[in-house]
């Protein structure tokens, strides 16, 4: 939402809005001239505006109710993003269960650094550029396309990248992966001749899509293939082949096989958009990753601290696998389950997601506005992991309280990674604060 607000402000629109908490995102759009209220109140709604809301805003929200009383037009955020995308000469959308923030952010980063004047709206802060949205020109429009609420069917990109498809957002996709694939089939049915779809050919969910006119990328059998991959604690380096011919060699700072695939998908999509690879190639090596994607936070008692947004079993496994290059370190995974429905539906998948960790610390569930489900708790999940002989500990309370318990146990042999989409992001800051106050 903040990205859309910034984009509209840059285009000259008058923007106001509200949120339940202040944040750096709000500070940024305030500096651009937006009026932002903290707290939802019917008096926040002007009498002559268009109201834009995300799926998180419910019908009983006082501002939505006031907008209806006034007869104002109410749009979903996807309607606005769709409208912005239709103005560009080339709309590139990045989608899929995992990796869409990294891929859309990387595409925006390399084209921006190459001074190709892309416009973009992505789901996280882009390093060096330090923003999640920008309007620069109508040459390219790069966007992260969210599938969580089904609104992805509204978009009509010239180039669509599908990173992967797996069961998630099971509060919306009642039949799991089957429902998700059906939604993406609807997206594909709308595309016209000349529009391109790129898929990760290594992902089993992608293989369920019926359309066979895809441009593929992957580590094995694909149009674009990454070969001769060298992994290290500093990143990765690999050759990119297109149709069995060497296209280029890339060096990246991102860790793990999943990021090789992310980068490969971005390079392939930009090549298909006729972007000159010689102009963007060098910038892949300076991309340090999106915020909260294995983001380095600092050191505490010699232990290295990372923060990661992973909240799905596959994401957690990929993140922990990326840390295998630190061969002499104990990897401590601090897992904050995100949503009761997700933990319940994917309980056994979560149990098998921590094989690359030395120890798992489980916190209380982050509800994300959901009602409690009886028996679905962080403590019960930790106890279940213990039955499988996994080195596991449950710590209750706030992230500050979790940090207080964890801090005295850390040393230079440890790597701590916070995993989740909720308040777990405060863990690293809390650890550093304790260390500073010591």
Residue pairs with C-beta under 8 A, 6 or more apart in sequence:
1 17
1 52
1 54
1 77
2 23
2 25
2 26
2 28
2 29
2 132
2 133
3 121
3 122
3 123
3 132
3 133
4 52
4 77
4 80
4 81
4 84
4 121
4 133
5 15
5 17
5 29
5 34
6 28
6 29
6 32
6 131
6 132
6 133
6 134
7 84
7 119
7 121
7 133
7 134
7 135
8 15
8 80
9 15
9 29
9 32
9 33
9 34
10 32
10 134
10 135
11 135
14 33
15 29
15 33
15 34
15 35
16 34
16 35
16 36
16 37
16 44
16 46
16 49
17 34
17 35
17 36
17 37
17 44
18 36
18 37
18 38
18 39
18 40
18 41
18 44
18 63
19 26
19 36
19 37
19 38
20 38
20 39
20 40
21 38
22 38
25 132
26 36
28 131
29 36
30 36
37 44
40 61
40 62
40 63
41 62
41 63
42 62
42 63
42 65
42 66
43 66
44 63
45 51
45 63
45 66
45 67
45 70
45 72
47 70
49 72
50 72
50 73
50 74
50 75
51 63
51 64
51 67
51 72
51 73
51 74
51 75
52 74
52 75
52 76
52 77
52 79
52 80
53 61
53 64
53 74
53 75
53 76
53 77
54 76
54 77
55 76
55 77
55 148
55 149
55 151
56 369
57 63
57 64
58 64
59 65
64 74
67 74
68 74
76 151
78 146
78 151
78 152
78 154
78 155
79 154
81 121
81 143
81 155
82 154
82 155
82 156
84 119
84 121
84 141
85 91
85 93
85 141
85 143
85 155
85 156
85 157
86 156
87 138
87 141
88 119
88 138
88 139
88 140
88 141
89 138
89 139
89 140
90 139
90 140
90 141
90 158
90 159
90 273
91 140
91 141
91 143
91 155
91 156
91 157
91 158
91 159
92 107
92 140
92 141
92 142
92 143
92 157
92 158
92 159
92 161
92 269
92 270
92 273
93 104
93 142
93 143
93 144
93 145
93 155
93 157
93 159
93 160
93 161
94 100
94 103
94 104
94 107
94 142
94 143
94 144
94 145
94 161
94 163
94 265
94 266
94 269
95 144
95 145
95 147
95 152
95 160
95 161
95 162
95 163
95 184
95 187
96 147
96 161
96 162
96 163
96 164
96 165
96 200
97 147
97 163
97 164
97 165
97 166
97 168
97 180
97 205
97 312
97 314
98 163
98 164
98 166
98 258
98 312
98 314
98 315
98 318
99 163
99 164
99 258
99 261
99 262
99 265
100 123
100 144
100 145
100 146
100 163
101 122
101 123
101 124
101 144
101 290
101 293
101 309
102 254
102 259
102 262
102 289
102 290
102 293
103 161
103 163
103 262
103 265
103 266
104 120
104 122
104 123
104 142
104 143
104 144
105 122
105 123
105 124
105 126
105 144
105 290
106 262
106 263
106 266
106 284
106 287
106 290
107 118
107 120
107 142
107 266
107 269
107 270
108 118
108 120
108 122
108 126
108 129
108 134
108 142
109 126
109 127
109 128
109 129
109 283
109 287
110 266
110 270
110 280
110 283
110 284
110 287
111 118
111 140
111 142
111 270
111 275
111 280
112 118
112 120
112 126
112 129
112 134
112 136
113 128
113 280
113 283
113 286
114 279
114 280
114 283
116 139
116 140
116 275
116 279
116 280
117 136
117 137
117 139
117 140
118 134
118 136
118 137
118 139
118 140
118 141
118 142
119 134
119 135
119 136
119 137
119 138
119 139
119 140
119 141
119 142
120 133
120 134
120 141
120 142
120 143
121 132
121 133
121 142
121 143
121 144
122 132
122 133
122 142
122 143
122 144
122 290
123 132
123 144
123 146
124 132
124 290
124 291
124 292
124 293
125 131
125 132
125 290
125 291
126 132
126 290
127 287
127 288
127 289
127 290
127 291
128 286
128 288
140 273
143 155
143 157
145 152
145 155
145 157
145 160
146 152
147 169
147 180
147 183
147 184
148 168
148 169
148 172
149 169
149 172
150 172
150 183
152 183
152 184
152 187
153 183
153 186
153 187
153 190
155 187
156 190
156 191
156 195
157 195
158 194
158 195
158 196
158 273
159 195
159 196
159 197
159 198
159 269
159 272
159 273
160 187
160 191
160 195
160 196
160 197
160 198
161 197
161 198
161 199
161 265
161 266
161 268
161 269
162 184
162 197
162 198
162 199
162 200
162 206
162 209
163 200
163 203
163 261
163 262
163 265
164 200
164 203
164 205
164 206
164 314
165 177
165 180
165 181
165 184
165 203
165 205
165 206
165 208
165 209
166 177
166 180
166 203
166 205
166 312
166 314
167 173
167 176
167 177
167 180
167 345
167 346
168 180
168 312
168 342
168 346
169 180
169 342
170 176
170 341
170 342
170 345
170 346
171 339
171 341
171 370
172 179
173 179
173 180
173 183
176 345
177 205
177 208
180 205
181 205
181 208
181 209
184 209
185 209
185 210
185 211
188 197
188 209
188 210
188 211
191 197
196 215
196 272
197 211
197 213
197 214
197 215
198 214
198 215
198 216
198 217
198 265
198 268
198 269
198 272
199 206
199 209
199 214
199 215
199 216
199 217
200 206
200 216
200 217
200 218
200 261
200 265
201 207
201 214
201 216
201 217
201 218
201 220
201 221
201 222
202 218
202 219
202 220
202 222
202 261
215 223
215 224
215 268
215 272
216 222
216 223
216 224
217 223
217 224
217 225
217 261
217 264
217 265
217 268
218 224
218 225
218 226
218 261
218 264
219 225
219 226
219 229
219 257
219 260
219 261
223 242
223 243
223 268
224 240
224 241
224 242
224 247
224 264
224 267
224 268
224 271
225 240
225 241
225 264
226 238
226 239
226 240
226 241
226 260
226 261
226 264
227 238
227 239
227 240
227 241
228 238
228 239
229 236
229 237
229 238
229 257
229 260
230 236
230 237
230 238
231 255
231 256
231 257
231 325
232 325
233 255
233 325
233 326
234 253
235 251
235 252
235 253
235 254
235 255
236 251
236 252
236 254
236 255
236 256
236 259
236 260
237 249
237 250
237 251
237 252
238 249
238 250
238 260
239 246
239 248
239 249
239 250
240 246
240 247
240 248
240 249
240 250
240 264
240 267
241 247
242 268
242 271
247 267
247 271
247 277
248 267
248 277
248 281
250 263
250 267
250 281
250 284
250 285
251 284
251 285
252 259
252 260
252 263
252 284
252 285
252 287
253 285
253 286
253 287
253 288
253 289
254 262
254 263
254 287
254 289
254 294
255 294
255 322
255 323
255 325
256 294
256 318
256 319
256 321
256 322
257 318
257 321
257 322
258 318
258 321
258 322
259 289
259 322
263 284
267 277
267 284
270 277
270 280
271 277
289 295
292 307
292 308
292 309
292 425
293 308
293 309
294 306
294 308
294 319
294 322
294 417
295 306
295 307
295 308
296 304
296 305
296 306
297 305
297 306
297 307
297 428
297 429
297 431
297 432
298 305
298 428
298 432
299 305
300 407
300 410
300 416
300 431
300 432
300 434
300 435
301 407
301 410
301 411
301 412
301 435
302 410
302 411
302 412
302 413
302 414
303 332
303 410
303 411
303 412
303 413
303 414
303 415
303 416
304 326
304 329
304 414
304 415
304 416
305 415
305 416
305 417
305 418
305 427
305 428
305 431
305 432
306 323
306 415
306 416
306 417
306 418
306 428
307 417
307 418
307 424
307 425
307 427
307 428
308 319
308 417
308 418
308 419
309 315
309 420
309 421
310 316
310 318
310 319
310 419
310 420
311 337
311 338
311 342
311 419
311 420
311 421
311 422
312 342
312 346
313 346
313 349
313 350
313 352
313 353
314 349
314 353
316 333
316 335
316 350
316 353
316 354
316 419
317 352
317 353
317 354
317 355
317 356
319 417
319 419
320 331
320 333
320 353
320 354
320 355
320 356
320 357
320 417
321 356
323 329
323 331
323 356
323 415
323 417
324 356
326 415
328 413
329 413
329 414
329 415
330 358
330 359
330 413
330 414
330 415
331 356
331 357
331 358
331 359
331 414
331 415
331 417
332 357
332 358
332 359
332 360
332 361
332 406
332 410
332 414
332 415
332 416
332 417
333 354
333 357
333 359
333 360
333 361
333 417
333 419
334 360
334 361
334 363
334 402
334 406
334 416
334 417
334 418
334 419
334 424
334 427
335 350
335 354
335 360
335 361
335 362
335 363
335 419
335 420
335 424
336 363
336 364
336 365
336 366
336 378
336 418
336 419
336 420
336 422
336 423
336 424
337 343
337 350
337 362
337 363
337 365
337 366
337 378
337 381
337 420
338 365
338 366
338 368
338 420
338 421
338 422
339 365
339 366
339 367
339 368
339 370
340 365
340 367
340 370
340 371
340 372
340 373
340 376
341 370
341 373
343 350
343 365
343 376
343 381
344 373
344 376
347 376
347 381
347 384
350 381
351 381
351 384
351 385
351 388
354 360
354 385
354 390
358 391
359 391
359 392
359 393
360 382
360 385
360 390
360 391
360 392
360 393
361 392
361 393
361 394
361 395
361 402
361 406
362 378
362 379
362 381
362 382
362 385
362 392
362 393
362 394
362 395
363 378
363 394
363 395
363 396
363 397
363 399
363 402
363 424
364 377
364 378
364 379
364 396
364 397
365 376
365 377
365 378
366 420
366 421
366 422
366 423
366 424
368 421
368 422
378 394
378 396
379 394
379 396
382 392
382 393
382 394
383 394
385 392
386 392
395 401
395 402
395 405
395 406
398 423
399 423
399 424
399 426
399 427
399 430
400 426
400 430
402 427
402 430
403 427
403 430
403 431
403 433
403 434
404 430
404 434
406 416
406 427
406 431
407 431
407 434
407 435
410 416
410 431
416 427
416 428
416 431
418 424
418 425
418 427
418 428
